[in-house]
Amino acid sequence: METVTFQMILEAAKHLKGVIKETDFCYSETLSELTEGDVYLKLENLQQSGSFKIRGAYNKMIHLSDEEKNGGVVASSAGNHAQGVAISASKLGIKSTIVMPKSAPFAKIYATRKYGGEVVLHGEVYDEAYQKAIEIQKATGATFVHPFNDPYVIAGQGTIGVEIMAEQPDLDVILVPIGGGGIAAGVALAAKTINPNVKVIGVQTKNAPSMYESLRCGHVEVMPVNKTIADGIAVGEPGELTFSIIKDYVDEIITVSETEISQAVLLLLENCNLVCEGAGAVSVAAMMSKKLDLKDKKVGAILSGGNIDINMIESIINHAMITTGRRTEIKVMVNHKPGELSAFLETIAKELGNILIIHQSRSREGLSMYHLEVTVVVETLDAHHKQRLIKKLIESGYEIEYTN
């Protein structure tokens, strides 16, 4: 098996000078208060192309022979690797073909084409796109640029670890997203080489826990991938090379739920003014999940990408608002006579509930001719405010049929 060395990561950093942005490593007051530690965010969501993937893709392609460059490259990706490959290929004058799953966000498909890549849509998940890319590679002779299981790709991603440790060499913990394991392997190898005492914790979505299960079993496991907003790390089979490095250098892997990820996306957007995709926000989801004791710890968290599908933002925010008690749907019965609907709405207003949507009906089968069914979506400050509002409605005599 090929290996990755710290020297390869340092050489990658030299190749990437002037090609990538050395992203900021910023202190987060919000997350520091939440964890009772000192939290710093590595803003790879502000990298060129909106994710860290250009680091590994460019480092891989700079090492191709002239013959390989002339033959072009092919890759498979849910979106971020696709853009990294397309940009890198364009910079180096190489033809690129990228296979993306049909479920890939439109924004990532559009961006990949904009950066010069030829996009082929195939399959519903990354692993199906990967198999198609291998078929194209065999048919055309192009060089396959693996998104994670390649020593040059891993070395390129590892430059993030070098930058982090240069900024804060005495970090206690680094939180890093894991899909196939490229960024986690590279960052862990770099960080542990510089400071063996730093603890590296990988974060994976519960809906695609392949590396988590592989480490638990002691060998690479293929796991089913369920639908997830963290599409960038939705990988069913981690790499053998990434697995071997992570087994030696990553201290722990935890998994986070879709709800925890959506809440992290909302927190970053609302409190940190940062746009993050689901995969990019899992390190923050881990902090919010309370699964880690980070009190009095100096923590570095990698925000790996910001390429969120604009069509998904509303759904993610709505889900996060509901699960945190800041948005609720309430269905009640009110007497069908003048002034009753107005009184119901006035009760909500007096409790400082903000009505977003209202729907009224007398047409449902079984509904009394003397009643009106009213459904409202109300914005509240938090879960306690929501409960106070519902309690007030009940005390006011309203029959609540449903609330989420």
C-alpha positions as a Markdown table, in Angstrom:
| # | Residue | x | y | z |
|---|---|---|---|---|
| 1 | Met | 0.0 | 0.0 | 0.0 |
| 2 | Glu | 1.2 | 3.5 | -0.8 |
| 3 | Thr | 2.1 | 5.7 | 2.2 |
| 4 | Val | 1.8 | 9.4 | 3.1 |
| 5 | Thr | 4.5 | 11.2 | 4.9 |
| 6 | Phe | 4.7 | 14.5 | 6.7 |
| 7 | Gln | 7.4 | 15.5 | 4.2 |
| 8 | Met | 4.8 | 15.0 | 1.4 |
| 9 | Ile | 2.4 | 17.3 | 3.2 |
| 10 | Leu | 5.1 | 20.0 | 3.5 |
| 11 | Glu | 5.9 | 19.7 | -0.2 |
| 12 | Ala | 2.2 | 19.9 | -1.0 |
| 13 | Ala | 2.1 | 23.2 | 0.9 |
| 14 | Lys | 4.9 | 24.6 | -1.3 |
| 15 | His | 3.0 | 23.5 | -4.5 |
| 16 | Leu | -0.2 | 25.2 | -3.2 |
| 17 | Lys | 1.4 | 28.6 | -2.5 |
| 18 | Gly | -0.4 | 31.1 | -4.6 |
| 19 | Val | -3.0 | 28.5 | -5.8 |
| 20 | Ile | -5.2 | 28.2 | -2.7 |
| 21 | Lys | -6.2 | 30.6 | 0.0 |
| 22 | Glu | -4.6 | 30.1 | 3.4 |
| 23 | Thr | -7.9 | 30.4 | 5.2 |
| 24 | Asp | -8.4 | 32.2 | 8.5 |
| 25 | Phe | -8.4 | 30.4 | 11.8 |
| 26 | Cys | -10.8 | 32.5 | 13.8 |
| 27 | Tyr | -11.8 | 32.6 | 17.5 |
| 28 | Ser | -15.5 | 31.9 | 18.0 |
| 29 | Glu | -17.0 | 33.6 | 21.0 |
| 30 | Thr | -20.4 | 31.9 | 20.4 |
| 31 | Leu | -18.9 | 28.4 | 20.4 |
| 32 | Ser | -16.5 | 29.1 | 23.2 |
| 33 | Glu | -19.4 | 30.1 | 25.4 |
| 34 | Leu | -21.3 | 27.0 | 24.4 |
| 35 | Thr | -18.4 | 24.6 | 25.1 |
| 36 | Glu | -16.8 | 26.6 | 28.0 |
| 37 | Gly | -13.6 | 26.2 | 26.1 |
| 38 | Asp | -11.7 | 28.3 | 23.5 |
| 39 | Val | -12.9 | 27.4 | 20.0 |
| 40 | Tyr | -11.2 | 28.4 | 16.8 |
| 41 | Leu | -12.8 | 27.8 | 13.3 |
| 42 | Lys | -10.8 | 26.9 | 10.3 |
| 43 | Leu | -12.8 | 28.6 | 7.5 |
| 44 | Glu | -12.3 | 26.3 | 4.5 |
| 45 | Asn | -15.9 | 27.2 | 3.6 |
| 46 | Leu | -14.3 | 30.4 | 2.4 |
| 47 | Gln | -11.7 | 28.6 | 0.3 |
| 48 | Gln | -11.6 | 29.0 | -3.5 |
| 49 | Ser | -14.5 | 26.9 | -4.8 |
| 50 | Gly | -16.0 | 26.9 | -1.3 |
| 51 | Ser | -14.3 | 23.9 | 0.1 |
| 52 | Phe | -10.9 | 22.3 | 1.0 |
| 53 | Lys | -11.0 | 19.9 | -1.9 |
| 54 | Ile | -8.9 | 22.0 | -4.3 |
| 55 | Arg | -5.9 | 21.3 | -2.0 |
| 56 | Gly | -5.8 | 17.6 | -2.7 |
| 57 | Ala | -6.9 | 17.8 | -6.3 |
| 58 | Tyr | -4.3 | 20.3 | -7.3 |
| 59 | Asn | -1.5 | 18.5 | -5.4 |
| 60 | Lys | -2.5 | 15.2 | -7.2 |
| 61 | Met | -2.5 | 16.8 | -10.7 |
| 62 | Ile | 0.7 | 18.7 | -10.3 |
| 63 | His | 2.4 | 15.3 | -10.0 |
| 64 | Leu | 1.0 | 13.9 | -13.2 |
| 65 | Ser | 3.4 | 13.2 | -16.1 |
| 66 | Asp | 3.0 | 15.2 | -19.3 |
| 67 | Glu | 1.5 | 12.1 | -20.9 |
| 68 | Glu | -1.0 | 11.8 | -18.2 |
| 69 | Lys | -1.9 | 15.4 | -18.3 |
| 70 | Asn | -2.5 | 15.1 | -22.1 |
| 71 | Gly | -4.8 | 12.2 | -21.5 |
| 72 | Gly | -7.0 | 14.2 | -19.2 |
| 73 | Val | -8.5 | 13.3 | -15.8 |
| 74 | Val | -11.7 | 11.8 | -14.5 |
| 75 | Ala | -13.2 | 12.0 | -11.1 |
| 76 | Ser | -16.3 | 11.2 | -9.1 |
| 77 | Ser | -17.8 | 13.5 | -6.5 |
| 78 | Ala | -20.9 | 14.7 | -4.7 |
| 79 | Gly | -19.8 | 18.2 | -5.6 |
| 80 | Asn | -16.9 | 19.7 | -3.7 |
| 81 | His | -14.2 | 17.4 | -5.1 |
| 82 | Ala | -15.7 | 18.0 | -8.5 |
| 83 | Gln | -15.2 | 21.7 | -8.3 |
| 84 | Gly | -11.6 | 21.2 | -6.9 |
| 85 | Val | -10.8 | 18.9 | -9.8 |
| 86 | Ala | -12.4 | 21.3 | -12.4 |
| 87 | Ile | -10.5 | 24.3 | -11.1 |
| 88 | Ser | -7.2 | 22.5 | -10.8 |
| 89 | Ala | -7.5 | 21.0 | -14.2 |
| 90 | Ser | -8.3 | 24.4 | -15.8 |
| 91 | Lys | -5.3 | 26.0 | -14.1 |
| 92 | Leu | -3.0 | 23.2 | -15.4 |
| 93 | Gly | -4.6 | 23.0 | -18.9 |
| 94 | Ile | -6.0 | 19.5 | -18.4 |
| 95 | Lys | -9.3 | 18.2 | -19.7 |
| 96 | Ser | -11.5 | 17.0 | -16.8 |
| 97 | Thr | -14.6 | 14.8 | -16.7 |
| 98 | Ile | -16.5 | 14.5 | -13.4 |
| 99 | Val | -19.2 | 12.0 | -12.6 |
| 100 | Met | -21.7 | 13.3 | -10.0 |
| 101 | Pro | -24.7 | 11.5 | -8.5 |
| 102 | Lys | -28.1 | 12.7 | -9.8 |
| 103 | Ser | -28.9 | 13.8 | -6.3 |
| 104 | Ala | -26.0 | 16.3 | -6.2 |
| 105 | Pro | -27.0 | 19.9 | -5.4 |
| 106 | Phe | -27.7 | 21.9 | -8.5 |
| 107 | Ala | -25.4 | 24.6 | -7.3 |
| 108 | Lys | -22.5 | 22.2 | -7.2 |
| 109 | Ile | -23.3 | 20.8 | -10.7 |
| 110 | Tyr | -23.5 | 24.3 | -12.1 |
| 111 | Ala | -20.3 | 25.4 | -10.4 |
| 112 | Thr | -18.4 | 22.4 | -11.7 |
| 113 | Arg | -19.4 | 23.2 | -15.3 |
| 114 | Lys | -18.5 | 26.9 | -14.8 |
| 115 | Tyr | -15.0 | 25.9 | -13.6 |
| 116 | Gly | -14.5 | 24.0 | -16.9 |
| 117 | Gly | -15.4 | 20.4 | -15.9 |
| 118 | Glu | -17.5 | 18.1 | -18.1 |
| 119 | Val | -20.2 | 16.8 | -15.8 |
| 120 | Val | -21.8 | 13.3 | -16.2 |
| 121 | Leu | -24.7 | 12.6 | -13.9 |
| 122 | His | -25.1 | 9.0 | -12.8 |
| 123 | Gly | -26.5 | 7.1 | -9.9 |
| 124 | Glu | -28.2 | 8.3 | -6.7 |
| 125 | Val | -25.2 | 8.3 | -4.3 |
| 126 | Tyr | -21.5 | 8.8 | -4.5 |
| 127 | Asp | -20.5 | 5.1 | -4.7 |
| 128 | Glu | -22.6 | 4.7 | -7.9 |
| 129 | Ala | -21.0 | 7.7 | -9.4 |
| 130 | Tyr | -17.6 | 6.3 | -8.5 |
| 131 | Gln | -18.3 | 3.1 | -10.4 |
| 132 | Lys | -19.3 | 5.0 | -13.5 |
| 133 | Ala | -16.2 | 7.1 | -13.3 |
| 134 | Ile | -14.0 | 4.0 | -13.2 |
| 135 | Glu | -15.8 | 2.8 | -16.3 |
| 136 | Ile | -15.0 | 6.1 | -18.1 |
| 137 | Gln | -11.4 | 5.9 | -16.9 |
| 138 | Lys | -10.9 | 2.4 | -18.3 |
| 139 | Ala | -12.6 | 3.4 | -21.6 |
| 140 | Thr | -10.7 | 6.6 | -22.2 |
| 141 | Gly | -7.3 | 6.0 | -20.4 |
| 142 | Ala | -7.7 | 9.2 | -18.4 |
| 143 | Thr | -6.1 | 9.4 | -15.0 |
| 144 | Phe | -8.5 | 8.9 | -12.1 |
| 145 | Val | -8.3 | 11.5 | -9.4 |
| 146 | His | -9.6 | 9.8 | -6.3 |
| 147 | Pro | -11.5 | 12.1 | -3.8 |
| 148 | Phe | -9.7 | 10.7 | -0.8 |
| 149 | Asn | -7.9 | 7.4 | -1.2 |
| 150 | Asp | -4.7 | 8.8 | -2.8 |
| 151 | Pro | -1.4 | 9.7 | -1.2 |
| 152 | Tyr | -1.1 | 13.1 | -3.0 |
| 153 | Val | -4.7 | 14.0 | -2.3 |
| 154 | Ile | -4.3 | 13.2 | 1.4 |
| 155 | Ala | -1.1 | 15.2 | 1.5 |
| 156 | Gly | -2.8 | 18.1 | -0.1 |
| 157 | Gln | -5.6 | 18.0 | 2.5 |
| 158 | Gly | -3.0 | 17.7 | 5.2 |
| 159 | Thr | -1.8 | 21.2 | 4.6 |
| 160 | Ile | -4.9 | 22.3 | 6.6 |
| 161 | Gly | -3.3 | 20.7 | 9.6 |
| 162 | Val | 0.0 | 22.5 | 9.0 |
| 163 | Glu | -1.8 | 25.8 | 8.8 |
| 164 | Ile | -3.8 | 25.2 | 12.0 |
| 165 | Met | -0.8 | 24.1 | 14.0 |
| 166 | Ala | 1.2 | 27.1 | 12.8 |
| 167 | Glu | -1.6 | 29.4 | 14.2 |
| 168 | Gln | -2.3 | 27.5 | 17.5 |
| 169 | Pro | 0.5 | 24.9 | 18.2 |
| 170 | Asp | -0.9 | 24.2 | 21.7 |
| 171 | Leu | -4.4 | 23.0 | 20.6 |
| 172 | Asp | -5.9 | 20.3 | 22.8 |
| 173 | Val | -8.4 | 19.1 | 20.3 |
| 174 | Ile | -9.1 | 19.2 | 16.5 |
| 175 | Leu | -12.5 | 18.3 | 15.2 |
| 176 | Val | -12.5 | 17.2 | 11.5 |
| 177 | Pro | -15.3 | 15.9 | 9.2 |
| 178 | Ile | -15.0 | 12.4 | 7.9 |
| 179 | Gly | -16.5 | 10.9 | 4.8 |
| 180 | Gly | -14.0 | 8.8 | 2.9 |
| 181 | Gly | -11.3 | 10.0 | 5.3 |
| 182 | Gly | -9.0 | 12.2 | 3.1 |
| 183 | Ile | -9.1 | 15.4 | 5.1 |
| 184 | Ala | -9.1 | 13.6 | 8.5 |
| 185 | Ala | -6.2 | 11.4 | 7.5 |
| 186 | Gly | -4.1 | 14.3 | 6.2 |
| 187 | Val | -4.9 | 16.7 | 9.1 |
| 188 | Ala | -4.4 | 14.1 | 11.8 |
| 189 | Leu | -1.0 | 13.0 | 10.3 |
| 190 | Ala | 0.2 | 16.6 | 10.1 |
| 191 | Ala | -1.1 | 17.8 | 13.4 |
| 192 | Lys | 0.1 | 14.7 | 15.4 |
| 193 | Thr | 3.6 | 15.0 | 13.8 |
| 194 | Ile | 3.8 | 18.7 | 14.9 |
| 195 | Asn | 2.2 | 18.1 | 18.3 |
| 196 | Pro | 1.7 | 14.4 | 19.4 |
| 197 | Asn | -0.4 | 15.6 | 22.3 |
| 198 | Val | -3.2 | 17.1 | 20.3 |
| 199 | Lys | -6.3 | 14.9 | 20.2 |
| 200 | Val | -7.9 | 14.5 | 16.8 |
| 201 | Ile | -11.6 | 13.7 | 16.7 |
| 202 | Gly | -13.4 | 12.7 | 13.5 |
| 203 | Val | -17.1 | 13.6 | 13.0 |
| 204 | Gln | -19.3 | 11.6 | 10.7 |
| 205 | Thr | -23.0 | 11.7 | 10.0 |
| 206 | Lys | -25.1 | 8.9 | 11.5 |
| 207 | Asn | -26.7 | 8.4 | 8.0 |
| 208 | Ala | -23.3 | 7.4 | 6.5 |
| 209 | Pro | -21.1 | 6.0 | 9.3 |
| 210 | Ser | -18.7 | 3.9 | 7.2 |
| 211 | Met | -15.4 | 5.0 | 8.8 |
| 212 | Tyr | -17.0 | 4.9 | 12.3 |
| 213 | Glu | -18.1 | 1.3 | 11.7 |
| 214 | Ser | -14.8 | 0.4 | 10.0 |
| 215 | Leu | -12.8 | 1.4 | 13.0 |
| 216 | Arg | -15.1 | -0.4 | 15.3 |
| 217 | Cys | -14.7 | -3.6 | 13.3 |
| 218 | Gly | -11.0 | -3.2 | 12.7 |
| 219 | His | -11.3 | -3.3 | 8.9 |
| 220 | Val | -12.9 | -1.4 | 6.1 |
| 221 | Glu | -16.7 | -1.9 | 6.1 |
| 222 | Val | -19.2 | -1.0 | 3.4 |
| 223 | Met | -22.2 | 0.7 | 4.9 |
| 224 | Pro | -25.5 | 1.8 | 3.3 |
| 225 | Val | -25.8 | 5.5 | 2.8 |
| 226 | Asn | -29.1 | 7.1 | 3.9 |
| 227 | Lys | -30.3 | 10.5 | 2.7 |
| 228 | Thr | -28.4 | 13.2 | 4.5 |
| 229 | Ile | -27.9 | 17.0 | 4.3 |
| 230 | Ala | -24.2 | 16.3 | 4.8 |
| 231 | Asp | -24.0 | 15.0 | 1.2 |
| 232 | Gly | -20.3 | 15.9 | 1.0 |
| 233 | Ile | -19.4 | 13.1 | 3.5 |
| 234 | Ala | -22.0 | 10.6 | 2.4 |
| 235 | Val | -19.6 | 7.8 | 1.6 |
| 236 | Gly | -20.5 | 4.1 | 1.9 |
| 237 | Glu | -16.9 | 2.7 | 1.6 |
| 238 | Pro | -13.9 | 4.5 | 3.1 |
| 239 | Gly | -10.5 | 4.1 | 1.5 |
| 240 | Glu | -8.0 | 1.4 | 2.6 |
| 241 | Leu | -5.2 | 4.1 | 2.8 |
| 242 | Thr | -7.3 | 6.6 | 4.7 |
| 243 | Phe | -8.5 | 3.9 | 7.0 |
| 244 | Ser | -4.9 | 2.8 | 7.9 |
| 245 | Ile | -3.9 | 6.4 | 8.6 |
| 246 | Ile | -7.0 | 7.3 | 10.6 |
| 247 | Lys | -6.6 | 4.0 | 12.6 |
| 248 | Asp | -3.1 | 5.2 | 13.7 |
| 249 | Tyr | -3.6 | 9.0 | 14.1 |
| 250 | Val | -7.3 | 9.8 | 14.8 |
| 251 | Asp | -8.2 | 9.3 | 18.5 |
| 252 | Glu | -11.9 | 9.0 | 18.2 |
| 253 | Ile | -14.8 | 9.2 | 15.8 |
| 254 | Ile | -18.3 | 10.3 | 16.8 |
| 255 | Thr | -21.5 | 10.5 | 14.8 |
| 256 | Val | -24.1 | 13.3 | 14.6 |
| 257 | Ser | -27.7 | 13.3 | 13.6 |
| 258 | Glu | -29.5 | 15.2 | 10.9 |
| 259 | Thr | -31.1 | 17.4 | 13.5 |
| 260 | Glu | -27.8 | 18.2 | 15.1 |
| 261 | Ile | -26.3 | 19.1 | 11.7 |
| 262 | Ser | -29.2 | 21.3 | 10.8 |
| 263 | Gln | -28.9 | 23.1 | 14.1 |
| 264 | Ala | -25.2 | 23.7 | 13.5 |
| 265 | Val | -25.9 | 25.1 | 10.1 |
| 266 | Leu | -28.4 | 27.5 | 11.6 |
| 267 | Leu | -26.1 | 28.5 | 14.5 |
| 268 | Leu | -23.2 | 29.3 | 12.1 |
| 269 | Leu | -25.5 | 31.3 | 9.8 |
| 270 | Glu | -27.3 | 33.2 | 12.6 |
| 271 | Asn | -24.6 | 33.7 | 15.2 |
| 272 | Cys | -21.3 | 33.5 | 13.3 |
| 273 | Asn | -22.4 | 35.0 | 9.9 |
| 274 | Leu | -20.9 | 31.9 | 8.2 |
| 275 | Val | -22.6 | 29.9 | 5.4 |
| 276 | Cys | -21.8 | 26.2 | 5.8 |
| 277 | Glu | -23.0 | 23.2 | 4.0 |
| 278 | Gly | -24.1 | 20.2 | 6.1 |
| 279 | Ala | -20.8 | 18.3 | 5.7 |
| 280 | Gly | -18.9 | 21.4 | 6.6 |
| 281 | Ala | -20.9 | 22.0 | 9.8 |
| 282 | Val | -20.5 | 18.5 | 11.4 |
| 283 | Ser | -17.6 | 19.6 | 13.6 |
| 284 | Val | -19.9 | 22.3 | 15.1 |
| 285 | Ala | -22.7 | 19.8 | 15.3 |
| 286 | Ala | -20.4 | 17.6 | 17.5 |
| 287 | Met | -19.8 | 20.5 | 19.9 |
| 288 | Met | -23.6 | 21.3 | 20.1 |
| 289 | Ser | -24.4 | 17.6 | 20.7 |
| 290 | Lys | -22.7 | 17.7 | 24.1 |
| 291 | Lys | -21.1 | 14.3 | 23.3 |
| 292 | Leu | -17.6 | 15.8 | 24.0 |
| 293 | Asp | -16.3 | 17.4 | 27.1 |
| 294 | Leu | -14.5 | 20.5 | 25.8 |
| 295 | Lys | -14.5 | 22.6 | 28.9 |
| 296 | Asp | -11.3 | 24.5 | 29.4 |
| 297 | Lys | -9.9 | 22.9 | 26.2 |
| 298 | Lys | -8.4 | 24.8 | 23.3 |
| 299 | Val | -10.3 | 23.5 | 20.3 |
| 300 | Gly | -9.9 | 23.8 | 16.5 |
| 301 | Ala | -12.9 | 22.9 | 14.4 |
| 302 | Ile | -12.7 | 22.6 | 10.6 |
| 303 | Leu | -15.6 | 24.1 | 8.5 |
| 304 | Ser | -14.8 | 22.0 | 5.4 |
| 305 | Gly | -17.2 | 23.6 | 2.9 |
| 306 | Gly | -19.8 | 26.2 | 2.3 |
| 307 | Asn | -21.4 | 25.0 | -0.9 |
| 308 | Ile | -24.9 | 24.6 | 0.4 |
| 309 | Asp | -27.7 | 24.2 | -2.1 |
| 310 | Ile | -29.7 | 27.4 | -1.9 |
| 311 | Asn | -32.9 | 25.4 | -2.3 |
| 312 | Met | -32.0 | 23.4 | 0.8 |
| 313 | Ile | -31.3 | 26.4 | 3.1 |
| 314 | Glu | -35.0 | 27.1 | 3.8 |
| 315 | Ser | -35.6 | 23.4 | 4.6 |
| 316 | Ile | -32.6 | 23.2 | 6.9 |
| 317 | Ile | -33.4 | 26.4 | 8.7 |
| 318 | Asn | -37.1 | 25.4 | 9.1 |
| 319 | His | -36.1 | 22.0 | 10.5 |
| 320 | Ala | -33.6 | 23.5 | 12.9 |
| 321 | Met | -36.2 | 26.1 | 14.1 |
| 322 | Ile | -38.8 | 23.5 | 14.8 |
| 323 | Thr | -36.4 | 21.2 | 16.7 |
| 324 | Thr | -35.2 | 24.0 | 18.9 |
| 325 | Gly | -38.7 | 25.1 | 19.7 |
| 326 | Arg | -38.5 | 28.4 | 17.7 |
| 327 | Arg | -41.1 | 27.5 | 15.2 |
| 328 | Thr | -44.3 | 25.6 | 15.8 |
| 329 | Glu | -47.5 | 24.6 | 14.1 |
| 330 | Ile | -50.7 | 24.7 | 16.2 |
| 331 | Lys | -54.1 | 23.5 | 15.1 |
| 332 | Val | -57.1 | 24.6 | 17.2 |
| 333 | Met | -60.9 | 24.7 | 17.1 |
| 334 | Val | -62.6 | 28.1 | 17.5 |
| 335 | Asn | -66.2 | 29.0 | 17.7 |
| 336 | His | -67.5 | 30.0 | 14.3 |
| 337 | Lys | -68.9 | 33.4 | 15.2 |
| 338 | Pro | -67.7 | 37.0 | 14.7 |
| 339 | Gly | -64.7 | 38.0 | 16.8 |
| 340 | Glu | -63.6 | 34.5 | 17.8 |
| 341 | Leu | -60.8 | 34.2 | 15.2 |
| 342 | Ser | -59.6 | 37.7 | 16.1 |
| 343 | Ala | -59.5 | 36.9 | 19.8 |
| 344 | Phe | -57.5 | 33.7 | 19.1 |
| 345 | Leu | -54.9 | 35.7 | 17.1 |
| 346 | Glu | -54.8 | 38.4 | 19.7 |
| 347 | Thr | -54.0 | 35.8 | 22.4 |
| 348 | Ile | -51.0 | 34.7 | 20.4 |
| 349 | Ala | -49.9 | 38.3 | 19.8 |
| 350 | Lys | -50.1 | 39.2 | 23.6 |
| 351 | Glu | -47.7 | 36.3 | 24.3 |
| 352 | Leu | -45.3 | 37.8 | 21.7 |
| 353 | Gly | -45.8 | 34.9 | 19.2 |
| 354 | Asn | -45.1 | 35.9 | 15.6 |
| 355 | Ile | -47.6 | 34.3 | 13.2 |
| 356 | Leu | -45.9 | 33.3 | 10.0 |
| 357 | Ile | -48.7 | 31.3 | 8.3 |
| 358 | Ile | -52.5 | 31.0 | 9.0 |
| 359 | His | -55.0 | 28.7 | 7.4 |
| 360 | Gln | -58.6 | 28.3 | 8.3 |
| 361 | Ser | -61.1 | 25.7 | 7.1 |
| 362 | Arg | -64.8 | 24.7 | 7.6 |
| 363 | Ser | -64.5 | 22.0 | 4.9 |
| 364 | Arg | -63.1 | 19.0 | 6.7 |
| 365 | Glu | -65.4 | 16.0 | 7.0 |
| 366 | Gly | -66.5 | 15.6 | 10.6 |
| 367 | Leu | -66.1 | 19.3 | 11.5 |
| 368 | Ser | -69.0 | 20.7 | 13.4 |
| 369 | Met | -70.9 | 23.4 | 11.6 |
| 370 | Tyr | -70.4 | 25.6 | 14.7 |
| 371 | His | -66.6 | 25.5 | 14.6 |
| 372 | Leu | -63.7 | 26.7 | 12.5 |
| 373 | Glu | -60.5 | 24.8 | 12.2 |
| 374 | Val | -57.5 | 27.1 | 12.4 |
| 375 | Thr | -53.9 | 26.2 | 11.8 |
| 376 | Val | -51.1 | 28.7 | 12.5 |
| 377 | Val | -47.3 | 28.5 | 12.2 |
| 378 | Val | -45.9 | 30.6 | 15.0 |
| 379 | Glu | -42.3 | 31.8 | 15.6 |
| 380 | Thr | -41.2 | 31.8 | 19.2 |
| 381 | Leu | -38.1 | 32.8 | 21.1 |
| 382 | Asp | -37.2 | 29.3 | 22.3 |
| 383 | Ala | -38.8 | 26.0 | 23.6 |
| 384 | His | -39.8 | 27.7 | 26.9 |
| 385 | His | -41.6 | 30.5 | 25.1 |
| 386 | Lys | -43.4 | 27.9 | 22.9 |
| 387 | Gln | -44.6 | 26.1 | 26.0 |
| 388 | Arg | -45.8 | 29.3 | 27.7 |
| 389 | Leu | -47.8 | 30.2 | 24.5 |
| 390 | Ile | -49.4 | 26.8 | 24.3 |
| 391 | Lys | -50.2 | 26.9 | 28.1 |
| 392 | Lys | -51.8 | 30.3 | 27.6 |
| 393 | Leu | -54.0 | 29.1 | 24.7 |
| 394 | Ile | -55.2 | 26.1 | 26.8 |
| 395 | Glu | -55.9 | 28.4 | 29.8 |
| 396 | Ser | -57.9 | 30.7 | 27.4 |
| 397 | Gly | -60.2 | 27.8 | 26.6 |
| 398 | Tyr | -58.9 | 26.8 | 23.1 |
| 399 | Glu | -59.1 | 23.1 | 22.2 |
| 400 | Ile | -55.7 | 22.3 | 20.7 |
| 401 | Glu | -55.9 | 19.4 | 18.2 |
| 402 | Tyr | -52.3 | 19.3 | 17.2 |
| 403 | Thr | -48.9 | 21.0 | 17.9 |
| 404 | Asn | -45.4 | 19.8 | 16.9 |
